[in-house]
Amino acid sequence: MWELVIILLIALLVLGPKELPKIARTLGRTVRQLQRATDEIRQTIESEVEVEKEDASKVEGNQESRGASEVGEKKEDREEDKTSI
């Protein structure tokens, strides 16, 4: 806490009472813009990860259904072989 007070006093002495509020406003705007940009990037990444997860689960589901149908086909082939004998 004391470090911040010392920094503000030095800034007041160096910049003067007229320039300090302008610089503080500019600094505040810049920090807000950086936060918005960071949030936007985070949201974009999270949405892309969700899309990838959904795509991966769809691919898994398709592979499982194909595997089950192949197993069913093999059983039918065996039963046909048994009846033909």
C-alpha positions in Angstrom: 0.0 0.0 0.0 2.8 2.4 0.9 4.5 1.7 -2.4 1.5 2.9 -4.3 1.3 6.1 -2.3 5.0 6.8 -3.0 4.6 6.1 -6.7 1.6 8.5 -6.8 3.5 11.2 -5.0 6.4 10.9 -7.4 4.1 10.9 -10.4 2.4 14.1 -9.0 5.7 15.8 -8.6 7.0 14.8 -12.0 3.9 15.2 -14.1 2.2 18.0 -12.2 -1.4 18.3 -11.0 -2.8 19.2 -14.5 -1.3 16.2 -16.4 -1.8 13.5 -13.8 -5.6 13.1 -14.2 -5.2 13.0 -18.0 -2.6 10.3 -17.8 -4.7 8.4 -15.2 -7.7 8.4 -17.5 -5.7 7.3 -20.4 -4.1 4.5 -18.3 -7.6 3.4 -17.1 -9.0 3.3 -20.6 -6.0 1.2 -21.8 -6.4 -1.2 -19.0 -10.1 -1.6 -19.7 -9.4 -2.2 -23.4 -6.8 -4.9 -22.5 -9.3 -6.6 -20.2 -12.0 -6.6 -22.9 -9.6 -8.0 -25.5 -8.4 -10.7 -23.0 -12.0 -11.6 -22.2 -12.9 -11.8 -25.9 -9.9 -14.1 -26.6 -10.8 -16.3 -23.7 -14.4 -16.6 -24.9 -13.3 -17.5 -28.4 -10.9 -20.2 -27.2 -13.5 -21.6 -24.9 -16.1 -21.8 -27.6 -13.7 -23.4 -30.0 -12.8 -26.0 -27.4 -16.5 -26.8 -26.9 -17.0 -27.2 -30.7 -14.0 -29.6 -30.8 -15.4 -31.6 -27.9 -18.8 -31.9 -29.6 -17.1 -32.9 -32.9 -15.0 -35.5 -31.1 -18.1 -37.0 -29.3 -20.0 -37.2 -32.7 -17.1 -39.0 -34.3 -16.9 -41.4 -31.3 -20.7 -42.0 -31.5 -20.4 -42.8 -35.3 -17.5 -45.2 -34.7 -19.4 -47.0 -31.9 -22.6 -47.4 -34.0 -20.5 -48.6 -37.0 -18.8 -51.1 -34.7 -22.1 -52.4 -33.3 -23.6 -52.8 -36.8 -20.5 -54.7 -37.9 -20.8 -57.1 -35.0 -24.5 -57.6 -35.8 -23.6 -58.4 -39.4 -21.0 -61.0 -38.4 -23.6 -62.7 -36.2 -26.0 -62.8 -39.1 -23.3 -64.3 -41.3 -22.6 -67.0 -38.8 -26.2 -67.9 -38.4 -26.6 -68.2 -42.2 -23.6 -70.5 -42.3 -25.1 -72.7 -39.7 -28.5 -73.0 -41.4 -26.9 -73.8 -44.8 -25.0 -76.8 -43.3 
